[in-house]
């Protein structure tokens, strides 16, 4: 198909992890096809997959293509948007960001990854065994923010806690009985000398409205000056990810070959006219 169509660019939407998209990236690179992927780990893969990151960068440069990972989160709300807000800040002491979203539109795979419908005991066992992921992206967003702002940290402390429901909740894919797990409250804190420098929180659950919980995206940058931002309700995960992947197309085609990230390209935005008008 690639030989027949001869595309300039491919959007990969098949997996959350670097290892899950490596075979496709290798193939596309050899066919000289630029790659945009919504795999969460690809948003900033250097910490979790350093060797594969080097391989992707080398392949891209060898074949003259550009590879980038993006999406609504990671890729926008809990990293790129924070970096853009910091433009008017002279000193950053601490970054705090929280994304509260509704899992209801998602299917069975996401529900399983978040532990939706389990008992508290089964959820905690899943976290221990590594079957309850929570949010895939903190170990991409935190290094991206830190590297861009010039912050350093000693360690990242993560917690995954069950969100228990006191009422029955139902979506098209799952029924959660009162007293069971409605979602996962996943937090990650980058610590430096015993103090938090970056704090990211991402509680995800089905039908939070049934317990009067509002959704939204919240960012606070503490420093000189303090800056805060609220988006209510949250930027939609599905539509936001589609938009992010499409809106970076001109930047990818304009970029030098290699593995790049959202912090490496010019300010991104929606494009209402012909994308070719944005090519250099």
Phi and psi in degrees as a GROMACS rama.xvg file:
@    title "Ramachandran Plot"
@    xaxis  label "Phi"
@    yaxis  label "Psi"
@TYPE xy
-62.6131  -39.6634  UNK-2
-67.6301  -31.6504  UNK-3
-77.4181  -46.0503  UNK-4
-81.8531  -36.585  UNK-5
53.7504  60.0556  UNK-6
-71.6966  153.18  UNK-7
-80.7317  -31.0521  UNK-8
-149.139  148.911  UNK-9
-131.033  135.755  UNK-10
-99.0774  116.355  UNK-11
-92.1685  119.898  UNK-12
-132.374  65.473  UNK-13
-128.398  -15.4824  UNK-14
-163.094  159.442  UNK-15
-92.1616  -15.9538  UNK-16
-116.223  152.473  UNK-17
-56.7445  -46.6104  UNK-18
-61.3324  -27.6615  UNK-19
-76.7071  -12.8524  UNK-20
-119.483  0.964028  UNK-21
-62.0543  -44.1172  UNK-22
-59.6478  -42.7164  UNK-23
-68.9395  -39.2118  UNK-24
-64.0447  -41.9002  UNK-25
-59.2634  -45.6286  UNK-26
-63.7699  -46.8675  UNK-27
-65.6101  -37.7149  UNK-28
-61.8076  -44.961  UNK-29
-65.1249  -25.2737  UNK-30
-91.3315  4.91975  UNK-31
60.5659  44.5035  UNK-32
-111.045  123.55  UNK-33
-61.9758  150.994  UNK-34
-127.042  127.988  UNK-35
-116.729  123.698  UNK-36
-124.674  145.096  UNK-37
-98.1783  12.8096  UNK-38
-60.8639  120.964  UNK-39
-56.2121  -42.702  UNK-40
-64.7329  -23.1951  UNK-41
-76.3682  -8.73023  UNK-42
-62.834  -31.4969  UNK-43
-163.835  78.3173  UNK-44
-83.1122  -0.200435  UNK-45
-65.5708  -29.5136  UNK-46
-85.0697  -46.7096  UNK-47
-79.1587  -31.194  UNK-48
-136.628  68.452  UNK-49
-62.3826  -41.0182  UNK-50
-70.7566  -42.6596  UNK-51
-66.6702  -32.8854  UNK-52
-61.9009  -43.1483  UNK-53
-63.0976  -40.8363  UNK-54
-64.3874  -44.0812  UNK-55
-62.3522  -44.2592  UNK-56
-62.4496  -43.4271  UNK-57
-65.2531  -43.77  UNK-58
-61.1783  -44.6389  UNK-59
-62.4651  -43.1378  UNK-60
-69.3074  -37.4633  UNK-61
-62.523  -39.0561  UNK-62
-103.603  5.75437  UNK-63
71.1447  35.4653  UNK-64
-123.249  169.765  UNK-65
-119.565  139.675  UNK-66
-124.425  132.712  UNK-67
-143.51  148.159  UNK-68
-111.039  136.579  UNK-69
-152.022  -178.456  UNK-70
156.854  -174.568  UNK-71
-76.9978  -31.8013  UNK-72
-171.674  109.481  UNK-73
-72.7927  167.153  UNK-74
119.257  -23.2853  UNK-75
-145.05  -77.4449  UNK-76
-59.9751  -50.8755  UNK-77
-97.3146  18.468  UNK-78
-151.258  -70.5191  UNK-79
-60.1514  -41.9706  UNK-80
-64.1466  -37.7574  UNK-81
-61.6985  -44.0691  UNK-82
-62.7719  -40.3305  UNK-83
-65.5725  -38.5005  UNK-84
-66.2988  -26.1585  UNK-85
-75.1749  -6.23914  UNK-86
-56.4875  -35.8951  UNK-87
-94.6268  20.9949  UNK-88
-116.062  132.565  UNK-89
-86.0596  -30.446  UNK-90
-143.492  134.68  UNK-91
-112.955  118.24  UNK-92
-97.6054  -38.2168  UNK-93
-156.972  136.765  UNK-94
-110.488  127.082  UNK-95
-125.343  126.886  UNK-96
-141.935  144.283  UNK-97
-140.932  128.774  UNK-98
-117.62  116.285  UNK-99
-109.356  115.339  UNK-100
-133.943  166.012  UNK-101
-100.51  123.046  UNK-102
-81.4404  -4.87659  UNK-103
-53.04  -38.1161  UNK-104
-69.5809  -14.1289  UNK-105
-86.1925  163.882  UNK-106
-95.3509  -165.281  UNK-107
-60.9626  -40.4067  UNK-108
-59.9727  -47.4841  UNK-109
-64.8331  -40.9518  UNK-110
-58.8781  -41.5649  UNK-111
-66.5217  -41.3999  UNK-112
-63.7573  -28.9854  UNK-113
-94.524  -5.91001  UNK-114
77.4852  18.849  UNK-115
-64.6248  130.882  UNK-116
92.0965  -7.42224  UNK-117
-82.1425  164.912  UNK-118
-76.9085  164.844  UNK-119
-59.6326  -41.2443  UNK-120
-64.9452  -42.8252  UNK-121
-66.4691  -36.2983  UNK-122
-62.2453  -50.4334  UNK-123
-62.0502  -36.5012  UNK-124
-65.4802  -40.0954  UNK-125
-62.9897  -38.7477  UNK-126
-63.2883  -44.1108  UNK-127
-63.4864  -38  UNK-128
-86.1189  -9.13094  UNK-129
86.06  13.2657  UNK-130
-91.4453  -16.9566  UNK-131
-101.063  106.141  UNK-132
-83.7524  -35.0441  UNK-133
70.9303  -135.643  UNK-134
-89.6876  127.511  UNK-135
-92.1065  111.101  UNK-136
154.381  -18.7498  UNK-137
-61.1387  -38.9141  UNK-138
-80.0779  6.95693  UNK-139
-106.824  -46.3564  UNK-140
-66.0244  -45.1144  UNK-141
-63.5095  -49.419  UNK-142
-62.239  -35.6554  UNK-143
-62.8208  -47.54  UNK-144
-60.9963  -48.5005  UNK-145
-61.7769  -45.9791  UNK-146
-64.093  -40.9296  UNK-147
-68.642  -40.3024  UNK-148
-88.1501  -11.072  UNK-149
79.9177  25.8017  UNK-150
-90.3431  153.51  UNK-151
-124.364  155.572  UNK-152
-147.105  156.955  UNK-153
-90.7493  -36.0676  UNK-154
-159.685  161.339  UNK-155
-116.859  120.639  UNK-156
-101.902  120.824  UNK-157
-113.695  146.381  UNK-158
-134.928  138.824  UNK-159
-123.554  114.586  UNK-160
-123.552  144.571  UNK-161
-74.1282  142.346  UNK-162
-99.3476  109.537  UNK-163
-89.7135  140.548  UNK-164
-101.029  144.036  UNK-165
-101.434  -2.39039  UNK-166
-132.349  158.992  UNK-167
-66.7221  138.457  UNK-168
-131.688  141.327  UNK-169
-141.755  140.334  UNK-170
-125.618  -175.712  UNK-171
-66.3502  -19.428  UNK-172
-114.185  -15.7882  UNK-173
-149.072  146.606  UNK-174
-118.482  126.575  UNK-175
-115.811  116.979  UNK-176
-79.4391  148.094  UNK-177
-52.9006  134.931  UNK-178
94.6934  -3.45954  UNK-179
-106.81  179.327  UNK-180
-82.6653  125.006  UNK-181
-98.9561  -9.17381  UNK-182
170.609  -169.549  UNK-183
-126.735  129.45  UNK-184
-98.6912  101.263  UNK-185
-106.391  126.575  UNK-186
-127.405  152.608  UNK-187
-141.851  130.264  UNK-188
-127.321  122.74  UNK-189
-87.9212  121.477  UNK-190
-107.748  139.204  UNK-191
-133.78  118.456  UNK-192
52.8367  40.4568  UNK-193
82.1284  1.32918  UNK-194
-119.078  146.854  UNK-195
-75.7103  130.999  UNK-196
-110.481  -29.4598  UNK-197
-137.989  124.138  UNK-198
-124.169  119.429  UNK-199
-120.646  133.355  UNK-200
-128.481  139.332  UNK-201
-144.496  77.5414  UNK-202
-77.2038  121.737  UNK-203
-121.504  132.493  UNK-204
-155.705  162.575  UNK-205
-87.8102  139.951  UNK-206
46.0733  56.2905  UNK-207
-61.7022  -23.4102  UNK-208
-61.3213  -25.9578  UNK-209
-68.7194  -14.5564  UNK-210
-121.029  27.9448  UNK-211
57.8684  38.0718  UNK-212
-103.387  119.587  UNK-213
-83.9548  147.913  UNK-214
-96.5671  160.149  UNK-215
170.534  169.465  UNK-216
-116.605  130.197  UNK-217
-131.566  129.465  UNK-218
-131.476  132.735  UNK-219
-130.151  126.37  UNK-220
-111.826  115.698  UNK-221
-96.8523  124.81  UNK-222
172.27  -133.715  UNK-223
-132.23  99.3877  UNK-224
-87.9577  175.93  UNK-225
-74.4273  141.738  UNK-226
-132.286  136.122  UNK-227
-137.426  152.859  UNK-228
-147.383  141.028  UNK-229
-131.779  131.448  UNK-230
-120  117.996  UNK-231
-132.053  129.548  UNK-232
-69.6438  -175.295  UNK-233
-65.5725  156.675  UNK-234
-60.5046  123.222  UNK-235
-57.0444  130.253  UNK-236
-63.3082  -47.9247  UNK-237
-68.4847  -55.3669  UNK-238
-63.7992  -39.6977  UNK-239
-62.4549  -38.5085  UNK-240
-69.5289  -41.8546  UNK-241
-58.7713  -47.1632  UNK-242
-62.0239  -44.1292  UNK-243
-60.8108  -44.8279  UNK-244
-63.8811  -38.1837  UNK-245
-77.2917  -41.0835  UNK-246
-69.8418  -17.1144  UNK-247
-89.4585  -2.30988  UNK-248
-52.9597  -51.2975  UNK-249
-60.1272  -37.5234  UNK-250
-65.8046  -37.2379  UNK-251
-67.1923  -43.6897  UNK-252
-67.4018  -27.6657  UNK-253
-84.8062  -18.1057  UNK-254
-76.4413  158.525  UNK-255
-70.4277  153.155  UNK-256
-58.7305  146.622  UNK-257
136.502  178.768  UNK-258
-86.707  121.919  UNK-259
-126.678  171.73  UNK-260
-131.539  176.237  UNK-261
-63.3002  -25.3249  UNK-262
-78.8171  -8.38597  UNK-263
-95.0407  -8.58434  UNK-264
-111.803  160.916  UNK-265
-59.3627  167.36  UNK-266
-53.6215  126.018  UNK-267
-95.5653  157.207  UNK-268
-164.387  169.189  UNK-269
-66.5675  152.206  UNK-270
-126.152  116.96  UNK-271
-99.1081  -11.988  UNK-272
-110.278  -165.842  UNK-273
-65.014  126.004  UNK-274
-58.6793  -27.6487  UNK-275
-64.4572  -21.3725  UNK-276
-69.8273  -13.2112  UNK-277
-106.529  8.34044  UNK-278
-90.0584  144.129  UNK-279
